[in-house]
Amino acid sequence: MTTSEFVKQFRESDPRKLALQASRYPDVDMPYALNQIQGWQTALRKLPSWAACDGVVYPPHLNMEQCSSEATARYKQQVARRWAERIPNASRTSMTDLTGGFGVDFSFTSRCFDCATYVERNASLCAVVGANLPRLGILNAQVKCAEAEAVLEQLEPQTMIFLDPARRDEHGAKTVLIADCTPDVCQLLPSLMQKSQFVMLKLSPMLDWHKAIVDLDGKVREVHIVSADGECKELLLVLASDGTPEVQVFCVDIQSRPDSEGQYPRSEFVYSIGGEAEPQPTNSQFTIQNSTFLFEPNASVMKAGCFDEIARAYGICAISRNSHLFLSDREIDGFPGRTFAIDAVTTMNKRQLRQTLSGMKQANIAVRNFPLSVAELRKRLKLNDGGDTYIFATTTSDGDHILMLTHKTKK
């Protein structure tokens, strides 16, 4: 049995168990085969269209875990296409990815352009990507094994330049500041803007995106805060030199698995900063007593901190300034987050708690601006985890500590 036959036959098996059977397959390059099996299994979860493509070569496990998911890569593709279509009188479009990595983002964004160049300083990754691109049907691309700075210096004008700077220092520690990443985008900014119509920059979700706008000298035109299944995954900045003072912020939450039609559904909330400030919403429209629905924003909205904008856009009211929970007397289609129907509200008064929680054995508990942790509150309420009831413990604008008993709506 050859190595490729072994990989194909056993790709759904446990690599740890296969490793114990290595002596039974003397003609198989077992370390390589096990890496490919593990890579394919990761791709089945993160990159389903790649897993469905025979012959794709997978890199070491760390590269697979760090690469973009297909859901987020397809989102970048849509952003790149929208910006490329804005370029007037573009007879031939081009892009260069200066930090190619395993090439997931490149494989999707490159399809938006007539020609594309993948740049990566790691020779092994270059070899893997060079073999994979034709298998994935990408025939408009060339691969360069080089340093990003050297390529940028010699680069002809491009439609788009893409960068995903390395976010670890020489000791392997994580970094979140732009200046601490490799390459340093702030230092390269003049060249990047000179050599491209627009730049797409992928950064850590831990980054302070407000500071990034300042650090990047006012060139940021769009901020995309991208989450998948409720977990914030990355910041995506689009830079251009069109002189527009306004910055659009996109709070996006994508479903990580495709639906029956192969699409990746998402919720999206978009707002602008940098223009004239709109009147701030008031908190007098609803009270806890006359509200029937509770709204919890998704991770991207929480990262953006756009709570006034959310309240204004959907006509909802914050429980308090720091609760990050909202109320309404009606259900809202398309709210960027979770919606709950309110069943009961109680204070922390022992008698009231006993009456409200009578017969309840379990509940999902969340605390927002509340003096007790989830573990402490669960112990006090004597409730197990789970079930269909969701308890939100928070503090009102009047300083009252309350529990809101809710259940998820179907929307």
C-alpha positions as CSV (number, residue, x, y, z in Angstrom):
1,M,0.0,0.0,0.0
2,T,1.3,3.4,-1.0
3,T,1.3,6.4,1.3
4,S,-1.5,8.2,-0.7
5,E,-3.6,5.0,-0.7
6,F,-3.2,4.7,3.0
7,V,-4.2,8.3,3.6
8,K,-7.3,7.9,1.4
9,Q,-8.4,4.6,3.0
10,F,-7.9,5.6,6.6
11,R,-8.6,9.4,6.6
12,E,-11.6,8.9,8.9
13,S,-9.7,6.9,11.4
14,D,-8.1,8.0,14.7
15,P,-4.5,9.0,13.9
16,R,-3.3,8.0,17.4
17,K,-4.6,4.4,16.8
18,L,-3.0,4.3,13.3
19,A,0.3,5.4,14.7
20,L,0.3,2.2,16.9
21,Q,-0.1,0.1,13.7
22,A,2.8,1.6,11.8
23,S,4.8,-1.6,11.6
24,R,2.0,-3.2,9.6
25,Y,2.6,-0.7,6.8
26,P,6.4,-0.6,6.0
27,D,5.9,1.1,2.7
28,V,4.0,4.0,4.1
29,D,5.6,7.3,5.2
30,M,3.7,7.2,8.4
31,P,4.6,10.6,9.9
32,Y,3.5,12.3,6.6
33,A,0.4,10.1,6.3
34,L,-0.7,10.8,9.8
35,N,-0.2,14.5,9.3
36,Q,-2.3,14.4,6.2
37,I,-5.1,12.4,7.9
38,Q,-5.2,14.9,10.8
39,G,-5.1,17.8,8.4
40,W,-8.0,16.4,6.3
41,Q,-10.1,15.9,9.5
42,T,-9.4,19.5,10.5
43,A,-10.3,20.7,7.0
44,L,-13.6,18.7,7.2
45,R,-14.5,21.0,10.1
46,K,-12.9,24.3,9.0
47,L,-12.6,24.0,5.2
48,P,-15.3,21.7,3.8
49,S,-14.7,22.6,0.2
50,W,-11.0,21.8,0.5
51,A,-11.8,18.5,2.3
52,A,-14.0,17.6,-0.7
53,C,-11.1,18.2,-3.1
54,D,-8.9,15.1,-3.7
55,G,-5.2,15.6,-3.5
56,V,-5.0,18.7,-1.3
57,V,-1.8,18.7,0.8
58,Y,-2.1,19.8,4.4
59,P,0.7,21.5,6.5
60,P,1.7,20.8,10.1
61,H,-1.1,20.8,12.7
62,L,-0.2,24.3,14.0
63,N,-0.7,25.9,10.6
64,M,-4.1,24.1,10.2
65,E,-5.3,25.4,13.6
66,Q,-4.1,29.0,12.9
67,C,-5.5,29.3,9.3
68,S,-8.8,31.0,8.5
69,S,-12.0,29.0,8.4
70,E,-13.8,28.8,5.1
71,A,-16.7,30.9,6.5
72,T,-14.4,33.8,7.4
73,A,-12.3,33.4,4.2
74,R,-15.5,33.6,2.0
75,Y,-16.5,36.7,3.9
76,K,-13.1,38.3,2.9
77,Q,-13.8,37.3,-0.6
78,Q,-17.1,39.2,-0.7
79,V,-15.4,42.3,0.8
80,A,-12.6,42.1,-1.7
81,R,-15.0,41.7,-4.6
82,R,-17.1,44.7,-3.5
83,W,-14.0,46.9,-3.3
84,A,-12.5,45.7,-6.6
85,E,-15.7,46.5,-8.4
86,R,-15.5,50.1,-7.2
87,I,-12.2,50.6,-9.1
88,P,-13.1,52.8,-12.2
89,N,-11.9,51.7,-15.7
90,A,-10.0,48.7,-14.4
91,S,-9.1,46.7,-17.5
92,R,-7.0,44.1,-15.5
93,T,-7.2,43.7,-11.8
94,S,-4.5,42.3,-9.6
95,M,-3.8,41.4,-6.0
96,T,-0.8,40.4,-3.9
97,D,-1.0,38.6,-0.5
98,L,2.3,39.5,1.2
99,T,1.8,37.0,4.1
100,G,0.3,34.0,2.4
101,G,0.6,31.3,5.2
102,F,-1.3,28.2,4.3
103,G,-3.1,30.2,1.6
104,V,-6.8,29.9,2.7
105,D,-7.6,33.6,2.5
106,F,-5.6,33.8,-0.7
107,S,-7.4,30.9,-2.3
108,F,-10.7,32.8,-1.9
109,T,-9.8,36.4,-2.4
110,S,-7.6,35.7,-5.5
111,R,-10.7,34.6,-7.4
112,C,-11.9,38.2,-7.4
113,F,-9.0,39.4,-9.5
114,D,-7.5,38.7,-13.0
115,C,-4.1,37.8,-11.6
116,A,-2.8,37.2,-8.1
117,T,0.5,36.7,-6.3
118,Y,1.1,34.7,-3.1
119,V,4.1,35.7,-1.1
120,E,5.4,33.6,1.9
121,R,8.9,33.4,3.5
122,N,8.4,29.8,4.6
123,A,9.6,27.6,1.8
124,S,7.7,24.5,3.0
125,L,4.4,26.4,3.0
126,C,5.2,27.8,-0.5
127,A,5.7,24.2,-1.8
128,V,2.4,23.1,-0.2
129,V,0.4,26.1,-1.6
130,G,2.1,25.8,-5.0
131,A,0.8,22.2,-5.2
132,N,-2.6,23.0,-3.9
133,L,-3.7,26.0,-6.0
134,P,-4.1,24.1,-9.3
135,R,-6.0,21.3,-7.4
136,L,-8.4,24.0,-6.1
137,G,-8.9,25.3,-9.6
138,I,-6.9,28.5,-9.0
139,L,-5.0,29.1,-12.3
140,N,-4.5,32.9,-12.1
141,A,-1.8,32.8,-9.3
142,Q,1.9,32.7,-8.9
143,V,3.9,31.7,-5.8
144,K,6.9,33.7,-4.5
145,C,9.1,32.5,-1.6
146,A,10.4,35.8,-0.3
147,E,10.1,38.4,2.5
148,A,7.1,40.7,2.4
149,E,9.2,43.9,2.6
150,A,11.4,42.9,-0.3
151,V,8.5,42.1,-2.6
152,L,6.6,45.3,-1.6
153,E,9.7,47.3,-2.6
154,Q,9.7,46.0,-6.1
155,L,5.9,45.5,-6.5
156,E,4.1,47.0,-9.5
157,P,0.8,48.9,-8.6
158,Q,-1.9,46.5,-7.5
159,T,-5.6,46.6,-7.1
160,M,-5.4,45.1,-3.6
161,I,-2.7,44.1,-1.2
162,F,-3.6,41.7,1.6
163,L,-1.7,41.3,4.8
164,D,-2.1,39.0,7.8
165,P,0.9,40.0,10.0
166,A,2.3,37.3,12.3
167,R,1.0,38.0,15.8
168,R,3.8,36.2,17.8
169,D,7.2,37.6,18.8
170,E,10.5,35.8,18.6
171,H,9.8,34.0,21.9
172,G,6.4,32.7,20.6
173,A,4.4,35.1,22.8
174,K,1.2,36.6,21.4
175,T,1.1,40.2,20.4
176,V,-1.9,42.4,19.7
177,L,-0.4,45.8,18.8
178,I,0.1,46.5,15.1
179,A,3.6,47.8,15.7
180,D,4.5,44.5,17.4
181,C,3.4,42.3,14.5
182,T,5.6,41.1,11.6
183,P,5.7,42.8,9.2
184,D,5.1,46.2,10.9
185,V,2.2,47.6,8.8
186,C,2.6,51.1,10.3
187,Q,6.2,51.3,8.9
188,L,5.1,49.9,5.5
189,L,2.0,52.1,5.3
190,P,3.3,54.7,2.8
191,S,4.5,52.0,0.4
192,L,1.3,50.0,0.8
193,M,-0.9,52.9,-0.1
194,Q,1.4,53.9,-2.9
195,K,1.4,50.4,-4.5
196,S,-2.4,49.6,-4.2
197,Q,-5.9,50.9,-4.7
198,F,-6.8,49.4,-1.4
199,V,-5.3,47.3,1.4
200,M,-7.0,44.5,3.3
201,L,-5.5,43.9,6.7
202,K,-6.4,41.0,9.0
203,L,-5.6,41.5,12.7
204,S,-6.1,40.0,16.1
205,P,-9.6,40.2,17.6
206,M,-7.9,41.4,20.8
207,L,-6.7,44.6,19.1
208,D,-8.1,48.0,20.1
209,W,-9.6,48.9,16.7
210,H,-10.1,52.5,17.7
211,K,-6.4,52.8,18.3
212,A,-5.7,51.0,15.0
213,I,-7.6,53.7,13.1
214,V,-5.3,56.3,14.7
215,D,-2.2,54.3,14.2
216,L,-2.9,53.8,10.5
217,D,-3.0,57.5,9.8
218,G,-6.6,57.9,8.9
219,K,-6.4,55.5,6.0
220,V,-9.0,53.0,7.5
221,R,-12.3,53.1,5.5
222,E,-14.0,50.0,6.9
223,V,-13.7,48.0,10.1
224,H,-15.1,44.5,10.0
225,I,-15.4,42.7,13.4
226,V,-15.9,39.1,12.3
227,S,-17.3,36.4,14.6
228,A,-18.2,32.8,13.9
229,D,-20.9,31.1,15.9
230,G,-20.8,33.8,18.5
231,E,-17.0,33.9,19.0
232,C,-15.0,36.9,17.8
233,K,-12.4,35.6,15.4
234,E,-10.7,38.5,13.7
235,L,-10.6,42.2,12.8
236,L,-10.5,43.0,9.1
237,L,-9.6,46.6,8.1
238,V,-9.9,48.0,4.7
239,L,-7.5,51.0,3.9
240,A,-7.7,53.4,1.1
241,S,-6.6,56.9,0.2
242,D,-9.9,58.3,-1.0
243,G,-10.0,61.1,1.6
244,T,-13.4,60.0,3.0
245,P,-13.6,61.0,6.7
246,E,-16.2,58.5,7.6
247,V,-15.4,55.0,8.7
248,Q,-18.0,52.2,8.3
249,V,-18.0,49.5,11.0
250,F,-19.4,46.0,10.2
251,C,-20.4,43.8,13.1
252,V,-20.7,40.3,11.5
253,D,-21.5,36.9,13.0
254,I,-21.2,34.1,10.5
255,Q,-22.5,30.5,10.8
256,S,-19.4,28.4,10.6
257,R,-21.0,25.5,8.8
258,P,-22.7,25.9,5.4
259,D,-26.4,25.4,5.0
260,S,-28.1,23.0,2.6
261,E,-27.4,25.4,-0.3
262,G,-23.7,25.7,0.5
263,Q,-24.1,29.3,1.9
264,Y,-22.8,30.7,5.2
265,P,-25.7,32.6,6.8
266,R,-24.7,35.6,8.8
267,S,-26.2,38.5,10.8
268,E,-24.8,41.9,10.2
269,F,-25.0,45.3,11.8
270,V,-23.4,48.3,10.1
271,Y,-22.9,51.8,11.4
272,S,-20.6,54.8,10.7
273,I,-18.3,56.8,12.8
274,G,-16.5,60.1,12.1
275,G,-19.5,62.0,10.8
276,E,-21.8,64.3,12.8
277,A,-23.1,62.7,16.0
278,E,-26.7,61.7,16.0
279,P,-28.9,62.4,19.1
280,Q,-28.4,59.8,21.8
281,P,-31.3,57.4,22.5
282,T,-33.2,57.7,25.7
283,N,-33.9,54.9,28.2
284,S,-37.4,56.0,28.9
285,Q,-39.3,54.1,26.2
286,F,-39.5,50.8,28.0
287,T,-39.4,49.6,31.6
288,I,-38.6,46.1,32.9
289,Q,-42.3,45.7,33.9
290,N,-43.8,46.5,30.4
291,S,-41.1,44.7,28.4
292,T,-41.7,41.2,27.0
293,F,-38.4,40.5,25.2
294,L,-34.7,40.7,26.1
295,F,-31.9,41.1,23.6
296,E,-28.3,40.1,24.0
297,P,-25.9,41.5,21.3
298,N,-23.5,39.1,19.6
299,A,-19.7,39.1,20.2
300,S,-19.0,41.5,17.3
301,V,-21.4,44.1,18.6
302,M,-19.9,43.7,22.1
303,K,-16.4,44.2,20.7
304,A,-17.5,47.2,18.7
305,G,-19.2,48.7,21.8
306,C,-21.9,50.3,19.6
307,F,-24.7,50.0,22.2
308,D,-26.2,53.5,21.5
309,E,-26.3,52.7,17.8
310,I,-28.0,49.3,18.4
311,A,-30.6,51.0,20.6
312,R,-31.3,53.7,18.1
313,A,-31.4,51.3,15.1
314,Y,-33.8,48.8,16.6
315,G,-35.8,51.0,18.9
316,I,-34.8,49.1,22.0
317,C,-33.8,50.2,25.5
318,A,-30.7,49.3,27.6
319,I,-31.5,47.9,31.1
320,S,-28.6,50.1,32.3
321,R,-25.6,51.8,30.8
322,N,-23.2,48.8,31.7
323,S,-25.6,45.9,31.3
324,H,-25.3,45.4,27.5
325,L,-28.8,43.9,27.6
326,F,-31.8,45.5,25.9
327,L,-35.5,45.4,26.3
328,S,-38.6,45.8,24.0
329,D,-42.3,45.0,24.0
330,R,-41.9,43.4,20.5
331,E,-39.8,40.8,18.8
332,I,-37.3,42.1,16.2
333,D,-36.4,40.4,13.0
334,G,-32.7,40.4,12.2
335,F,-31.4,41.5,15.6
336,P,-27.6,40.9,15.7
337,G,-27.6,38.5,18.7
338,R,-29.9,36.4,20.7
339,T,-33.5,37.1,21.5
340,F,-35.3,35.8,24.7
341,A,-38.9,36.0,25.8
342,I,-39.2,37.3,29.4
343,D,-41.1,34.9,31.7
344,A,-40.5,36.5,35.1
345,V,-38.4,39.1,36.9
346,T,-37.3,38.9,40.5
347,T,-35.1,40.8,42.9
348,M,-32.6,39.0,45.2
349,N,-35.1,39.1,48.0
350,K,-35.1,35.5,49.5
351,R,-38.9,35.2,49.7
352,Q,-39.3,36.5,46.1
353,L,-36.6,34.2,44.9
354,R,-38.3,31.1,46.5
355,Q,-41.6,32.0,44.9
356,T,-40.2,32.7,41.4
357,L,-37.8,29.7,41.3
358,S,-40.2,27.2,42.9
359,G,-39.8,23.8,41.4
360,M,-36.9,24.8,39.2
361,K,-34.0,22.4,39.2
362,Q,-31.7,23.8,36.4
363,A,-31.1,26.9,34.3
364,N,-28.5,28.5,32.1
365,I,-27.1,31.5,34.0
366,A,-25.3,34.7,32.7
367,V,-24.3,37.7,34.7
368,R,-24.0,41.2,33.3
369,N,-22.8,44.1,35.6
370,F,-23.7,42.0,38.7
371,P,-21.8,41.6,42.0
372,L,-21.8,37.7,41.9
373,S,-20.0,35.4,39.5
374,V,-22.0,32.7,37.6
375,A,-20.6,30.0,40.0
376,E,-21.5,32.1,43.1
377,L,-25.0,32.8,41.9
378,R,-25.6,29.2,40.9
379,K,-24.5,28.0,44.3
380,R,-26.9,30.5,46.0
381,L,-29.8,29.6,43.8
382,K,-29.0,25.9,44.1
383,L,-29.6,25.3,40.4
384,N,-27.8,22.8,38.1
385,D,-26.6,23.9,34.6
386,G,-28.7,23.4,31.5
387,G,-32.4,23.2,30.5
388,D,-34.5,25.7,28.5
389,T,-34.6,28.5,31.1
390,Y,-32.0,31.3,30.8
391,I,-31.4,33.5,33.8
392,F,-29.8,36.9,33.3
393,A,-28.5,38.5,36.5
394,T,-27.9,42.2,36.1
395,T,-28.2,45.7,37.7
396,T,-30.7,48.3,36.7
397,S,-30.1,51.9,36.1
398,D,-31.5,52.5,39.6
399,G,-28.9,50.2,41.1
400,D,-31.3,47.3,41.8
401,H,-29.9,43.7,41.4
402,I,-32.4,41.6,39.5
403,L,-32.8,38.2,37.8
404,M,-34.6,37.9,34.5
405,L,-36.0,34.4,33.8
406,T,-36.3,33.9,30.0
407,H,-36.4,31.4,27.3
408,K,-35.1,31.5,23.7
409,T,-37.4,32.5,20.9
410,K,-37.5,30.6,17.6
411,K,-36.1,33.6,15.7
